[in-house]
């Protein structure tokens, strides 16, 4: 399930158990046919409820039995998985195939997603490297990175020990030398990067400015934004007038630019997410003094900047496969949605699946994960339950 604020940019850099990899930008999910399924099963000996993970198919049939401590989406035929130990999920991740067998043994503390046959991994969360689908290292053990993200459009953002970000190619060579404070994924030929700034608590570069580079490392859109999300559908959401806090920002207003850096939709919203299926979620009235929007109401604009669906919802995940999950009656606070119920709108703003869910995810290949009455479920586009945890 997605986080309430729909964090997008960390998609290719965050650990798989950080719940950021489902997004409006669905890297690596196309063509995969299995869905992670969380079940609560009762131990026959202790009678205690145990959380176990497996996979189901689009019909809701169990394909990989729920025997794992945690799993995540398949990408290029492999899925991150953690085995179960005597006291629940272990701390180490490996990768399983479509039969549920470990192809890469669980020995990593953090892993990314496969892209272009490679995946970023870290044994201790401090030193990163890349391996292929057989577990073979891309580079010699001596050549590792302080941080590493998944490949997108043939390049992966990596950081040196001095926290300077650059981009490597599939051979492990620097295509763009490490000189940025932050580096986002490449989408539509451009990547958002931050220059300048200073570290806050030795973690987040602060007060820098974001611009965009091309695959040659050329700054095609100069550094001028407090925050800049990846390009989708020809436009990028950017913050003007705020203060950068790494991949977040405080204050300012949000608008949209094109690939030439020209303003297409003026910066007038309190927050905005990238375009998906011709629509972008925007927030009016949010408190943006913390690292993320709190309160306010969400609606949707088209590429001309026209408000197609008026701001009236407590939160939204954006459109996917013609439907958008929206929360009614709740509000975003401290990084999560407080109260309300979730339902789904069509592109015209019509409610097609009623507000009945406690939590909701985006539609992926015809199904969406939801939570109803404390039970994890998958529903189809008509709101019919296809799979329910524990068969309930």
Short mmCIF file of the C-alpha atoms (twelve columns), coordinates in Angstrom:
data_MODEL
# 
_entry.id   MODEL 
# 
loop_
_atom_site.group_PDB 
_atom_site.id 
_atom_site.type_symbol 
_atom_site.label_atom_id 
_atom_site.label_alt_id 
_atom_site.label_comp_id 
_atom_site.label_asym_id 
_atom_site.label_seq_id 
_atom_site.Cartn_x 
_atom_site.Cartn_y 
_atom_site.Cartn_z 
_atom_site.pdbx_PDB_model_num 
ATOM 1   C CA . UNK A 1   0.000   0.000   0.000   1 
ATOM 2   C CA . UNK A 2   1.226   3.499   -0.730  1 
ATOM 3   C CA . UNK A 3   2.189   5.983   1.944   1 
ATOM 4   C CA . UNK A 4   -0.361  8.700   2.476   1 
ATOM 5   C CA . UNK A 5   1.698   11.478  0.912   1 
ATOM 6   C CA . UNK A 6   2.514   9.409   -2.146  1 
ATOM 7   C CA . UNK A 7   6.275   9.978   -2.064  1 
ATOM 8   C CA . UNK A 8   7.576   9.539   -5.594  1 
ATOM 9   C CA . UNK A 9   11.193  10.465  -5.982  1 
ATOM 10  C CA . UNK A 10  12.701  7.972   -3.558  1 
ATOM 11  C CA . UNK A 11  11.148  5.220   -5.652  1 
ATOM 12  C CA . UNK A 12  14.438  4.066   -7.109  1 
ATOM 13  C CA . UNK A 13  16.545  4.643   -3.999  1 
ATOM 14  C CA . UNK A 14  14.550  3.552   -0.968  1 
ATOM 15  C CA . UNK A 15  14.622  0.081   0.566   1 
ATOM 16  C CA . UNK A 16  11.889  -2.231  -0.633  1 
ATOM 17  C CA . UNK A 17  10.183  -2.310  2.744   1 
ATOM 18  C CA . UNK A 18  9.764   1.479   2.872   1 
ATOM 19  C CA . UNK A 19  6.477   1.318   0.955   1 
ATOM 20  C CA . UNK A 20  7.563   3.856   -1.635  1 
ATOM 21  C CA . UNK A 21  7.822   1.697   -4.696  1 
ATOM 22  C CA . UNK A 22  4.165   1.798   -5.605  1 
ATOM 23  C CA . UNK A 23  3.609   5.119   -7.223  1 
ATOM 24  C CA . UNK A 24  2.113   7.125   -10.001 1 
ATOM 25  C CA . UNK A 25  5.400   6.272   -11.721 1 
ATOM 26  C CA . UNK A 26  5.273   2.475   -11.730 1 
ATOM 27  C CA . UNK A 27  8.884   1.568   -12.488 1 
ATOM 28  C CA . UNK A 28  9.415   -2.090  -13.236 1 
ATOM 29  C CA . UNK A 29  5.849   -3.290  -12.707 1 
ATOM 30  C CA . UNK A 30  4.702   -3.524  -16.310 1 
ATOM 31  C CA . UNK A 31  4.317   -7.112  -17.459 1 
ATOM 32  C CA . UNK A 32  4.598   -8.655  -14.003 1 
ATOM 33  C CA . UNK A 33  1.635   -10.904 -13.247 1 
ATOM 34  C CA . UNK A 34  1.889   -11.689 -9.565  1 
ATOM 35  C CA . UNK A 35  0.657   -9.641  -6.624  1 
ATOM 36  C CA . UNK A 36  2.195   -9.552  -3.125  1 
ATOM 37  C CA . UNK A 37  -0.361  -10.963 -0.676  1 
ATOM 38  C CA . UNK A 38  -0.226  -10.399 3.082   1 
ATOM 39  C CA . UNK A 39  -1.943  -13.036 5.203   1 
ATOM 40  C CA . UNK A 40  -2.463  -13.443 8.923   1 
ATOM 41  C CA . UNK A 41  -2.266  -17.114 9.781   1 
ATOM 42  C CA . UNK A 42  -2.684  -18.739 13.177  1 
ATOM 43  C CA . UNK A 43  0.219   -20.825 14.413  1 
ATOM 44  C CA . UNK A 44  -1.149  -24.318 15.146  1 
ATOM 45  C CA . UNK A 45  1.086   -24.674 18.205  1 
ATOM 46  C CA . UNK A 46  0.876   -21.269 19.883  1 
ATOM 47  C CA . UNK A 47  -2.406  -20.086 18.310  1 
ATOM 48  C CA . UNK A 48  -0.739  -16.707 17.801  1 
ATOM 49  C CA . UNK A 49  -1.466  -14.777 14.611  1 
ATOM 50  C CA . UNK A 50  1.524   -14.583 12.268  1 
ATOM 51  C CA . UNK A 51  1.957   -12.252 9.316   1 
ATOM 52  C CA . UNK A 52  3.132   -14.142 6.264   1 
ATOM 53  C CA . UNK A 53  3.577   -13.112 2.651   1 
ATOM 54  C CA . UNK A 54  3.122   -14.893 -0.643  1 
ATOM 55  C CA . UNK A 55  1.805   -14.070 -4.122  1 
ATOM 56  C CA . UNK A 56  -1.527  -14.389 -5.904  1 
ATOM 57  C CA . UNK A 57  -2.420  -14.165 -9.587  1 
ATOM 58  C CA . UNK A 58  -4.964  -11.761 -11.177 1 
ATOM 59  C CA . UNK A 59  -7.754  -14.211 -10.367 1 
ATOM 60  C CA . UNK A 60  -6.838  -14.202 -6.682  1 
ATOM 61  C CA . UNK A 61  -5.426  -17.717 -6.776  1 
ATOM 62  C CA . UNK A 62  -2.415  -18.365 -4.560  1 
ATOM 63  C CA . UNK A 63  0.610   -19.018 -6.769  1 
ATOM 64  C CA . UNK A 64  3.370   -18.730 -4.166  1 
ATOM 65  C CA . UNK A 65  2.357   -19.887 -0.705  1 
ATOM 66  C CA . UNK A 66  2.536   -17.356 2.168   1 
ATOM 67  C CA . UNK A 67  5.707   -18.642 3.786   1 
ATOM 68  C CA . UNK A 68  7.823   -15.475 3.722   1 
ATOM 69  C CA . UNK A 69  8.361   -12.798 6.348   1 
ATOM 70  C CA . UNK A 70  7.966   -10.088 3.712   1 
ATOM 71  C CA . UNK A 71  7.968   -9.777  -0.063  1 
ATOM 72  C CA . UNK A 72  7.722   -7.058  -2.650  1 
ATOM 73  C CA . UNK A 73  6.677   -6.736  -6.291  1 
ATOM 74  C CA . UNK A 74  8.343   -8.780  -9.003  1 
ATOM 75  C CA . UNK A 75  10.570  -6.902  -11.412 1 
ATOM 76  C CA . UNK A 76  12.190  -8.598  -14.391 1 
ATOM 77  C CA . UNK A 77  11.148  -11.984 -13.087 1 
ATOM 78  C CA . UNK A 78  12.542  -11.678 -9.555  1 
ATOM 79  C CA . UNK A 79  10.986  -10.436 -6.316  1 
ATOM 80  C CA . UNK A 80  12.659  -9.300  -3.088  1 
ATOM 81  C CA . UNK A 81  11.776  -11.610 -0.188  1 
ATOM 82  C CA . UNK A 82  12.720  -12.117 3.432   1 
ATOM 83  C CA . UNK A 83  12.416  -15.604 4.943   1 
ATOM 84  C CA . UNK A 84  10.683  -16.228 8.234   1 
ATOM 85  C CA . UNK A 85  12.637  -17.108 11.342  1 
ATOM 86  C CA . UNK A 86  11.459  -18.459 14.706  1 
ATOM 87  C CA . UNK A 87  10.349  -14.961 15.727  1 
ATOM 88  C CA . UNK A 88  8.988   -13.702 12.440  1 
ATOM 89  C CA . UNK A 89  10.635  -12.056 9.457   1 
ATOM 90  C CA . UNK A 90  14.424  -12.090 9.348   1 
ATOM 91  C CA . UNK A 91  16.366  -8.922  8.584   1 
ATOM 92  C CA . UNK A 92  17.978  -10.161 5.373   1 
ATOM 93  C CA . UNK A 93  16.582  -9.843  1.854   1 
ATOM 94  C CA . UNK A 94  17.143  -12.117 -1.119  1 
ATOM 95  C CA . UNK A 95  15.333  -12.647 -4.432  1 
ATOM 96  C CA . UNK A 96  12.884  -15.383 -5.418  1 
ATOM 97  C CA . UNK A 97  11.648  -16.543 -8.804  1 
ATOM 98  C CA . UNK A 98  8.051   -17.166 -9.900  1 
ATOM 99  C CA . UNK A 99  8.161   -20.588 -8.235  1 
ATOM 100 C CA . UNK A 100 9.008   -19.075 -4.855  1 
ATOM 101 C CA . UNK A 101 12.561  -20.416 -4.838  1 
ATOM 102 C CA . UNK A 102 15.456  -18.233 -3.727  1 
ATOM 103 C CA . UNK A 103 17.644  -17.477 -6.738  1 
ATOM 104 C CA . UNK A 104 19.722  -14.988 -4.768  1 
ATOM 105 C CA . UNK A 105 20.129  -15.990 -1.147  1 
ATOM 106 C CA . UNK A 106 18.928  -13.616 1.620   1 
ATOM 107 C CA . UNK A 107 22.048  -11.812 2.781   1 
ATOM 108 C CA . UNK A 108 21.300  -8.135  2.174   1 
ATOM 109 C CA . UNK A 109 19.945  -5.600  4.613   1 
ATOM 110 C CA . UNK A 110 18.545  -3.356  1.866   1 
ATOM 111 C CA . UNK A 111 17.803  -4.069  -1.780  1 
ATOM 112 C CA . UNK A 112 16.375  -2.125  -4.700  1 
ATOM 113 C CA . UNK A 113 14.443  -3.349  -7.723  1 
ATOM 114 C CA . UNK A 114 15.797  -5.021  -10.834 1 
ATOM 115 C CA . UNK A 115 16.098  -2.809  -13.889 1 
ATOM 116 C CA . UNK A 116 18.165  -3.579  -16.964 1 
ATOM 117 C CA . UNK A 117 19.265  -6.847  -15.378 1 
ATOM 118 C CA . UNK A 118 20.861  -5.167  -12.357 1 
ATOM 119 C CA . UNK A 119 19.824  -4.294  -8.809  1 
ATOM 120 C CA . UNK A 120 21.364  -2.161  -6.059  1 
ATOM 121 C CA . UNK A 121 22.067  -3.998  -2.786  1 
ATOM 122 C CA . UNK A 122 23.651  -3.304  0.588   1 
ATOM 123 C CA . UNK A 123 24.711  -5.788  3.233   1 
ATOM 124 C CA . UNK A 124 24.896  -3.218  6.035   1 
ATOM 125 C CA . UNK A 125 22.983  -0.159  4.801   1 
ATOM 126 C CA . UNK A 126 26.239  1.779   4.496   1 
ATOM 127 C CA . UNK A 127 28.087  0.282   1.532   1 
ATOM 128 C CA . UNK A 128 26.231  -0.320  -1.738  1 
ATOM 129 C CA . UNK A 129 26.973  -2.316  -4.856  1 
ATOM 130 C CA . UNK A 130 25.155  -3.845  -7.831  1 
ATOM 131 C CA . UNK A 131 24.497  -7.486  -8.719  1 
ATOM 132 C CA . UNK A 132 22.935  -9.220  -11.707 1 
ATOM 133 C CA . UNK A 133 20.067  -11.721 -11.787 1 
ATOM 134 C CA . UNK A 134 22.420  -14.536 -10.759 1 
ATOM 135 C CA . UNK A 135 23.853  -12.596 -7.838  1 
ATOM 136 C CA . UNK A 136 27.115  -11.823 -9.614  1 
ATOM 137 C CA . UNK A 137 28.639  -8.425  -8.669  1 
ATOM 138 C CA . UNK A 138 28.765  -5.794  -11.392 1 
ATOM 139 C CA . UNK A 139 32.001  -4.367  -10.030 1 
ATOM 140 C CA . UNK A 140 34.930  -5.546  -7.975  1 
ATOM 141 C CA . UNK A 141 34.316  -5.605  -4.221  1 
ATOM 142 C CA . UNK A 142 36.744  -2.733  -3.852  1 
ATOM 143 C CA . UNK A 143 34.528  -0.460  -5.957  1 
ATOM 144 C CA . UNK A 144 31.410  0.273   -3.970  1 
ATOM 145 C CA . UNK A 145 29.228  3.293   -3.276  1 
ATOM 146 C CA . UNK A 146 28.003  5.170   -0.249  1 
ATOM 147 C CA . UNK A 147 24.468  5.067   -1.687  1 
ATOM 148 C CA . UNK A 148 22.995  3.643   -4.855  1 
ATOM 149 C CA . UNK A 149 19.672  3.786   -6.680  1 
ATOM 150 C CA . UNK A 150 18.073  1.541   -9.271  1 
ATOM 151 C CA . UNK A 151 18.783  1.970   -12.965 1 
ATOM 152 C CA . UNK A 152 16.381  4.026   -15.045 1 
ATOM 153 C CA . UNK A 153 16.877  4.746   -18.725 1 
ATOM 154 C CA . UNK A 154 20.254  3.005   -18.547 1 
ATOM 155 C CA . UNK A 155 21.737  5.096   -15.731 1 
ATOM 156 C CA . UNK A 156 21.806  4.744   -11.951 1 
ATOM 157 C CA . UNK A 157 22.368  7.522   -9.447  1 
ATOM 158 C CA . UNK A 158 25.150  6.715   -6.962  1 
ATOM 159 C CA . UNK A 159 26.856  8.652   -4.191  1 
ATOM 160 C CA . UNK A 160 30.465  8.725   -3.108  1 
ATOM 161 C CA . UNK A 161 31.648  8.669   0.504   1 
ATOM 162 C CA . UNK A 162 31.710  12.476  0.302   1 
ATOM 163 C CA . UNK A 163 27.966  12.410  -0.512  1 
ATOM 164 C CA . UNK A 164 28.431  13.640  -4.053  1 
ATOM 165 C CA . UNK A 165 25.995  12.106  -6.518  1 
ATOM 166 C CA . UNK A 166 26.728  11.058  -10.080 1 
ATOM 167 C CA . UNK A 167 25.447  8.467   -12.545 1 
ATOM 168 C CA . UNK A 168 26.939  5.185   -13.725 1 
ATOM 169 C CA . UNK A 169 26.090  3.117   -16.785 1 
ATOM 170 C CA . UNK A 170 25.414  -0.622  -16.929 1 
ATOM 171 C CA . UNK A 171 29.161  -1.293  -17.101 1 
ATOM 172 C CA . UNK A 172 29.731  0.517   -13.823 1 
ATOM 173 C CA . UNK A 173 31.492  3.453   -15.435 1 
ATOM 174 C CA . UNK A 174 30.641  7.033   -14.567 1 
ATOM 175 C CA . UNK A 175 28.523  8.540   -17.333 1 
ATOM 176 C CA . UNK A 176 28.057  11.695  -15.243 1 
ATOM 177 C CA . UNK A 177 30.750  12.533  -12.715 1 
ATOM 178 C CA . UNK A 178 29.720  12.789  -9.028  1 
ATOM 179 C CA . UNK A 179 29.180  16.475  -8.308  1 
ATOM 180 C CA . UNK A 180 25.575  16.863  -7.130  1 
ATOM 181 C CA . UNK A 181 24.091  17.089  -3.645  1 
ATOM 182 C CA . UNK A 182 21.229  14.799  -4.774  1 
ATOM 183 C CA . UNK A 183 20.373  12.912  -7.948  1 
ATOM 184 C CA . UNK A 184 16.960  11.612  -8.964  1 
ATOM 185 C CA . UNK A 185 15.995  8.958   -11.529 1 
ATOM 186 C CA . UNK A 186 16.081  9.644   -15.257 1 
ATOM 187 C CA . UNK A 187 12.645  9.939   -16.847 1 
ATOM 188 C CA . UNK A 188 11.975  11.172  -20.364 1 
ATOM 189 C CA . UNK A 189 15.663  11.914  -20.834 1 
ATOM 190 C CA . UNK A 190 16.096  14.175  -17.811 1 
ATOM 191 C CA . UNK A 191 16.942  13.794  -14.126 1 
ATOM 192 C CA . UNK A 192 16.352  16.266  -11.307 1 
ATOM 193 C CA . UNK A 193 19.531  17.128  -9.418  1 
ATOM 194 C CA . UNK A 194 20.350  19.418  -6.520  1 
ATOM 195 C CA . UNK A 195 23.426  21.569  -6.241  1 
ATOM 196 C CA . UNK A 196 24.748  23.461  -3.262  1 
ATOM 197 C CA . UNK A 197 23.085  23.307  0.121   1 
ATOM 198 C CA . UNK A 198 24.291  21.766  3.337   1 
ATOM 199 C CA . UNK A 199 23.637  18.562  5.238   1 
ATOM 200 C CA . UNK A 200 20.981  18.516  7.946   1 
ATOM 201 C CA . UNK A 201 21.696  15.922  10.662  1 
ATOM 202 C CA . UNK A 202 24.232  14.461  8.190   1 
ATOM 203 C CA . UNK A 203 21.386  13.134  6.090   1 
ATOM 204 C CA . UNK A 204 19.401  15.627  3.999   1 
ATOM 205 C CA . UNK A 205 21.011  18.338  1.858   1 
ATOM 206 C CA . UNK A 206 19.206  21.565  2.750   1 
ATOM 207 C CA . UNK A 207 18.718  24.916  1.038   1 
ATOM 208 C CA . UNK A 208 20.079  23.735  -2.294  1 
ATOM 209 C CA . UNK A 209 18.431  24.346  -5.662  1 
ATOM 210 C CA . UNK A 210 17.123  21.796  -8.137  1 
ATOM 211 C CA . UNK A 211 17.521  21.753  -11.885 1 
ATOM 212 C CA . UNK A 212 17.606  19.052  -14.566 1 
ATOM 213 C CA . UNK A 213 20.448  17.350  -16.421 1 
ATOM 214 C CA . UNK A 214 20.402  15.229  -19.560 1 
ATOM 215 C CA . UNK A 215 22.161  11.893  -20.019 1 
ATOM 216 C CA . UNK A 216 25.379  13.714  -20.919 1 
ATOM 217 C CA . UNK A 217 25.362  15.543  -17.603 1 
ATOM 218 C CA . UNK A 218 24.518  18.878  -19.204 1 
ATOM 219 C CA . UNK A 219 22.367  21.183  -17.051 1 
ATOM 220 C CA . UNK A 220 19.511  21.776  -19.480 1 
ATOM 221 C CA . UNK A 221 17.248  23.459  -16.913 1 
ATOM 222 C CA . UNK A 222 19.218  25.642  -14.512 1 
ATOM 223 C CA . UNK A 223 19.133  25.171  -10.747 1 
ATOM 224 C CA . UNK A 224 16.277  27.364  -9.534  1 
ATOM 225 C CA . UNK A 225 13.667  25.233  -7.737  1 
ATOM 226 C CA . UNK A 226 13.324  24.294  -4.072  1 
ATOM 227 C CA . UNK A 227 12.159  20.871  -5.238  1 
ATOM 228 C CA . UNK A 228 11.608  19.154  -8.577  1 
ATOM 229 C CA . UNK A 229 9.891   15.841  -9.220  1 
ATOM 230 C CA . UNK A 230 10.639  13.642  -12.259 1 
ATOM 231 C CA . UNK A 231 9.172   14.422  -15.660 1 
ATOM 232 C CA . UNK A 232 6.030   12.478  -16.554 1 
ATOM 233 C CA . UNK A 233 3.944   13.023  -19.664 1 
ATOM 234 C CA . UNK A 234 6.146   15.930  -20.683 1 
ATOM 235 C CA . UNK A 235 5.766   17.980  -17.492 1 
ATOM 236 C CA . UNK A 236 7.506   18.175  -14.107 1 
ATOM 237 C CA . UNK A 237 6.085   19.412  -10.803 1 
ATOM 238 C CA . UNK A 238 8.393   22.032  -9.273  1 
ATOM 239 C CA . UNK A 239 8.392   24.180  -6.144  1 
ATOM 240 C CA . UNK A 240 9.075   27.902  -6.407  1 
ATOM 241 C CA . UNK A 241 9.942   30.034  -3.414  1 
ATOM 242 C CA . UNK A 242 10.269  27.257  -0.848  1 
ATOM 243 C CA . UNK A 243 13.257  25.910  1.053   1 
ATOM 244 C CA . UNK A 244 14.770  22.552  0.131   1 
ATOM 245 C CA . UNK A 245 14.936  19.710  2.646   1 
ATOM 246 C CA . UNK A 246 16.427  16.981  0.504   1 
ATOM 247 C CA . UNK A 247 13.601  15.317  -1.413  1 
ATOM 248 C CA . UNK A 248 11.100  17.429  0.517   1 
ATOM 249 C CA . UNK A 249 10.683  21.158  0.790   1 
ATOM 250 C CA . UNK A 250 9.102   23.683  3.117   1 
ATOM 251 C CA . UNK A 251 6.819   26.498  1.977   1 
ATOM 252 C CA . UNK A 252 6.648   27.931  -1.520  1 
ATOM 253 C CA . UNK A 253 4.139   27.115  -4.237  1 
ATOM 254 C CA . UNK A 254 3.962   24.317  -6.800  1 
ATOM 255 C CA . UNK A 255 3.512   24.491  -10.552 1 
ATOM 256 C CA . UNK A 256 4.613   22.636  -13.689 1 
ATOM 257 C CA . UNK A 257 7.318   23.174  -16.308 1 
ATOM 258 C CA . UNK A 258 8.037   21.588  -19.674 1 
ATOM 259 C CA . UNK A 259 11.291  19.977  -20.828 1 
ATOM 260 C CA . UNK A 260 12.630  23.389  -21.881 1 
ATOM 261 C CA . UNK A 261 12.115  24.776  -18.402 1 
ATOM 262 C CA . UNK A 262 9.213   26.991  -19.471 1 
ATOM 263 C CA . UNK A 263 6.333   27.432  -17.025 1 
ATOM 264 C CA . UNK A 264 3.233   25.653  -18.310 1 
ATOM 265 C CA . UNK A 265 1.103   25.826  -15.158 1 
ATOM 266 C CA . UNK A 266 1.999   28.700  -12.787 1 
ATOM 267 C CA . UNK A 267 3.192   27.911  -9.262  1 
ATOM 268 C CA . UNK A 268 -0.016  28.489  -7.292  1 
ATOM 269 C CA . UNK A 269 -0.685  25.209  -5.483  1 
ATOM 270 C CA . UNK A 270 0.360   24.287  -1.967  1 
ATOM 271 C CA . UNK A 271 1.541   20.866  -3.217  1 
ATOM 272 C CA . UNK A 272 1.450   18.882  -6.442  1 
ATOM 273 C CA . UNK A 273 2.246   15.371  -7.644  1 
ATOM 274 C CA . UNK A 274 3.442   14.401  -11.145 1 
ATOM 275 C CA . UNK A 275 1.026   13.950  -14.036 1 
ATOM 276 C CA . UNK A 276 -0.468  10.533  -14.666 1 
ATOM 277 C CA . UNK A 277 -2.974  9.765   -17.425 1 
ATOM 278 C CA . UNK A 278 -3.377  13.444  -18.230 1 
ATOM 279 C CA . UNK A 279 -4.182  14.522  -14.673 1 
ATOM 280 C CA . UNK A 280 -2.121  15.792  -11.752 1 
ATOM 281 C CA . UNK A 281 -3.159  15.841  -8.109  1 
ATOM 282 C CA . UNK A 282 -2.828  19.297  -6.518  1 
ATOM 283 C CA . UNK A 283 -3.428  20.520  -2.997  1 
ATOM 284 C CA . UNK A 284 -5.014  23.786  -1.914  1 
ATOM 285 C CA . UNK A 285 -4.839  24.979  1.673   1 
ATOM 286 C CA . UNK A 286 -2.188  22.620  3.070   1 
ATOM 287 C CA . UNK A 287 0.235   23.584  5.798   1 
ATOM 288 C CA . UNK A 288 3.667   23.177  4.191   1 
ATOM 289 C CA . UNK A 289 5.848   24.262  7.087   1 
ATOM 290 C CA . UNK A 290 6.871   20.659  7.738   1 
ATOM 291 C CA . UNK A 291 8.409   18.179  5.281   1 
ATOM 292 C CA . UNK A 292 5.251   17.335  3.369   1 
ATOM 293 C CA . UNK A 293 1.703   18.686  3.009   1 
ATOM 294 C CA . UNK A 294 -0.546  18.603  6.054   1 
ATOM 295 C CA . UNK A 295 -4.259  19.219  5.680   1 
ATOM 296 C CA . UNK A 296 -5.748  21.119  2.772   1 
ATOM 297 C CA . UNK A 297 -7.852  19.528  0.047   1 
ATOM 298 C CA . UNK A 298 -6.794  17.593  -3.038  1 
ATOM 299 C CA . UNK A 299 -8.198  17.928  -6.538  1 
ATOM 300 C CA . UNK A 300 -6.973  17.365  -10.100 1 
ATOM 301 C CA . UNK A 301 -5.830  19.623  -12.920 1 
ATOM 302 C CA . UNK A 302 -5.339  18.829  -16.600 1 
ATOM 303 C CA . UNK A 303 -2.274  19.798  -18.634 1 
ATOM 304 C CA . UNK A 304 -3.771  23.181  -19.377 1 
ATOM 305 C CA . UNK A 305 -3.934  23.917  -15.664 1 
ATOM 306 C CA . UNK A 306 -7.727  23.719  -15.563 1 
ATOM 307 C CA . UNK A 307 -9.169  22.347  -12.311 1 
ATOM 308 C CA . UNK A 308 -11.096 19.325  -13.618 1 
ATOM 309 C CA . UNK A 309 -11.921 17.850  -10.199 1 
ATOM 310 C CA . UNK A 310 -12.315 20.468  -7.484  1 
ATOM 311 C CA . UNK A 311 -10.181 20.193  -4.320  1 
ATOM 312 C CA . UNK A 312 -12.373 18.279  -1.887  1 
ATOM 313 C CA . UNK A 313 -10.461 15.172  -0.808  1 
ATOM 314 C CA . UNK A 314 -8.247  14.495  2.203   1 
ATOM 315 C CA . UNK A 315 -5.667  12.625  0.139   1 
ATOM 316 C CA . UNK A 316 -5.181  10.909  -3.201  1 
ATOM 317 C CA . UNK A 317 -2.771  8.567   -4.947  1 
ATOM 318 C CA . UNK A 318 -3.325  9.904   -8.458  1 
ATOM 319 C CA . UNK A 319 -4.741  8.162   -11.521 1 
ATOM 320 C CA . UNK A 320 -3.735  4.680   -12.619 1 
ATOM 321 C CA . UNK A 321 -5.583  2.624   -15.221 1 
ATOM 322 C CA . UNK A 322 -8.344  5.209   -15.358 1 
ATOM 323 C CA . UNK A 323 -9.117  5.312   -11.644 1 
ATOM 324 C CA . UNK A 324 -7.811  7.363   -8.731  1 
ATOM 325 C CA . UNK A 325 -7.972  6.409   -5.067  1 
ATOM 326 C CA . UNK A 326 -9.213  9.337   -2.976  1 
ATOM 327 C CA . UNK A 327 -9.879  9.790   0.711   1 
ATOM 328 C CA . UNK A 328 -13.046 11.487  1.949   1 
ATOM 329 C CA . UNK A 329 -13.384 12.769  5.491   1 
ATOM 330 C CA . UNK A 330 -9.754  12.355  6.455   1 
ATOM 331 C CA . UNK A 331 -6.725  14.599  6.375   1 
ATOM 332 C CA . UNK A 332 -2.979  14.203  5.944   1 
ATOM 333 C CA . UNK A 333 -0.985  14.793  9.105   1 
ATOM 334 C CA . UNK A 334 2.530   13.769  10.103  1 
ATOM 335 C CA . UNK A 335 3.025   11.790  6.927   1 
ATOM 336 C CA . UNK A 336 -0.120  9.666   7.108   1 
ATOM 337 C CA . UNK A 337 -3.842  9.949   6.504   1 
ATOM 338 C CA . UNK A 338 -5.914  10.429  9.635   1 
ATOM 339 C CA . UNK A 339 -9.478  9.125   9.430   1 
ATOM 340 C CA . UNK A 340 -11.902 9.087   6.533   1 
ATOM 341 C CA . UNK A 341 -12.616 6.363   3.990   1 
ATOM 342 C CA . UNK A 342 -11.145 5.611   0.579   1 
ATOM 343 C CA . UNK A 343 -12.945 5.121   -2.715  1 
ATOM 344 C CA . UNK A 344 -12.139 5.472   -6.425  1 
ATOM 345 C CA . UNK A 345 -12.971 8.160   -9.003  1 
ATOM 346 C CA . UNK A 346 -12.950 7.978   -12.779 1 
ATOM 347 C CA . UNK A 347 -11.283 10.617  -14.938 1 
ATOM 348 C CA . UNK A 348 -14.436 12.777  -14.891 1 
ATOM 349 C CA . UNK A 349 -14.616 12.807  -11.119 1 
ATOM 350 C CA . UNK A 350 -17.449 10.289  -10.854 1 
ATOM 351 C CA . UNK A 351 -17.344 8.006   -7.812  1 
ATOM 352 C CA . UNK A 352 -17.211 4.487   -9.274  1 
ATOM 353 C CA . UNK A 353 -16.161 2.524   -6.171  1 
ATOM 354 C CA . UNK A 354 -17.771 3.819   -2.937  1 
ATOM 355 C CA . UNK A 355 -15.900 5.160   0.078   1 
ATOM 356 C CA . UNK A 356 -15.608 2.029   2.180   1 
ATOM 357 C CA . UNK A 357 -11.911 1.288   2.589   1 
ATOM 358 C CA . UNK A 358 -9.588  2.153   5.463   1 
ATOM 359 C CA . UNK A 359 -6.630  2.277   3.081   1 
ATOM 360 C CA . UNK A 360 -6.195  1.941   -0.671  1 
ATOM 361 C CA . UNK A 361 -3.541  1.485   -3.336  1 
ATOM 362 C CA . UNK A 362 -3.279  2.206   -7.046  1 
ATOM 363 C CA . UNK A 363 -4.634  -0.115  -9.727  1 
ATOM 364 C CA . UNK A 364 -2.009  -2.290  -11.342 1 
ATOM 365 C CA . UNK A 365 -3.034  -4.604  -14.182 1 
ATOM 366 C CA . UNK A 366 -6.672  -4.490  -13.139 1 
ATOM 367 C CA . UNK A 367 -6.349  -4.952  -9.372  1 
ATOM 368 C CA . UNK A 368 -5.804  -2.634  -6.404  1 
ATOM 369 C CA . UNK A 369 -4.797  -3.527  -2.862  1 
ATOM 370 C CA . UNK A 370 -7.121  -2.160  -0.174  1 
ATOM 371 C CA . UNK A 371 -7.740  -2.590  3.521   1 
ATOM 372 C CA . UNK A 372 -11.297 -3.060  4.736   1 
ATOM 373 C CA . UNK A 373 -12.268 -3.742  8.339   1 
ATOM 374 C CA . UNK A 374 -8.637  -4.456  9.130   1 
ATOM 375 C CA . UNK A 375 -8.297  -7.078  6.381   1 
ATOM 376 C CA . UNK A 376 -5.963  -6.779  3.386   1 
ATOM 377 C CA . UNK A 377 -7.746  -7.420  0.078   1 
ATOM 378 C CA . UNK A 378 -7.415  -7.054  -3.682  1 
ATOM 379 C CA . UNK A 379 -10.359 -5.621  -5.619  1 
ATOM 380 C CA . UNK A 380 -11.113 -5.333  -9.329  1 
ATOM 381 C CA . UNK A 381 -12.260 -2.208  -11.158 1 
ATOM 382 C CA . UNK A 382 -15.847 -2.764  -10.076 1 
ATOM 383 C CA . UNK A 383 -14.879 -2.949  -6.414  1 
ATOM 384 C CA . UNK A 384 -15.405 -6.711  -6.245  1 
ATOM 385 C CA . UNK A 385 -13.085 -8.550  -3.855  1 
ATOM 386 C CA . UNK A 386 -10.836 -10.910 -5.824  1 
ATOM 387 C CA . UNK A 387 -8.640  -11.988 -2.908  1 
ATOM 388 C CA . UNK A 388 -8.872  -11.529 0.840   1 
ATOM 389 C CA . UNK A 389 -6.254  -12.288 3.513   1 
ATOM 390 C CA . UNK A 390 -6.919  -15.587 5.212   1 
ATOM 391 C CA . UNK A 391 -9.870  -16.205 2.916   1 
ATOM 392 C CA . UNK A 392 -12.071 -13.927 4.999   1 
# 
